[in-house]
Amino acid sequence: MYQKHWNLKKLPFENTPDTEFFFESENHEEAFSRLSYVVDEKKACAVITGAYGTGKTLILKTLERQFRKKGYVFSFVQNPRLDDLGLLKIILHNFTGYNVPKQKEDVLMGIERFLRDTMQDGKHVVVAIDEAQLINDENVFEELRLLLNFQTETRFLLTLILSGQPELREKLDSNKQFSQRVTLSYHLKPLDFGETGKYVAHRLEVAGFAGNIFDGQAMELLYERSGGIPRWINNIANMSMLAAFSRGVQTITEALVTEGVESSR
């Protein structure tokens, strides 16, 4: 609605995992670097945690985009609230793109065959599970652990990445057999005030606007009310821009951010 008002080529504050908008804060860059290491070195398992809206999914999607270019094969699971067989079926379906067997042993054989065929092609397989804190069945964690047994004498045939809210770490800590397979973990923190300003400017620049449309007081309030969490920054900034558009003004003030806060609740 307000794109033409600022002559934007796309909306800057949509809460979708658009990798073009990936912002490399110190935390996000470190998280991406660590996950890249695990994938590149074909390690067993990595875990990334963070509060809701801190940007975990966007990191995973950016990782997937970069490594697909290098020939890596991804199975991205976005809703893991399944039983163990259901999750295995989703993983295999994401690899093959067609109907999967009904019996667990056939699904496991299909996964192993795919992993070995992919290795023979000189490629590596990555399974990324988002919202992994939703896994409540211990059998699911056990099946994921057993997937890591697919390996040669020199390397794993599969790298597993789990992403979720902080309670995921608690679940893994209580599952010693699984936690022992985790190569590294990282906790993603919210942006600080300086990073919030750079984040807003970055997204505006990607959308086609050179500069910042939020004045100083507006940025302070935006940071205060969002807590530096990207999802809330996006929500408030989007509604603030809509309020500015409706009044026909270009610069967003503290009053407009206040209105944006109220509208984004």
Secondary structure, DSSP 8 states (H G I E B T S, - for coil): --HHHHT-SS-TT--S--GGG----HHHHHHHHHHHHHHHTT-SEEEEEE-TTSSHHHHHHHHHHHHHTTT-EEEEES---S-HHHHHHHHHHHHH-S---SSHHHHHHHHHHHHHHHHHTT--EEEEESSGGG---HHHHHHHHHHTT-B-SSSBSEEEEEEE-THHHHHHHT-HHHHTT--EEEEE----HHHHHHHHHHHHHHHT--S--B-HHHHHHHHHHHTT-HHHHHHHHHHHHHHHHHHT-SSB-HHHHHHHHHHT-
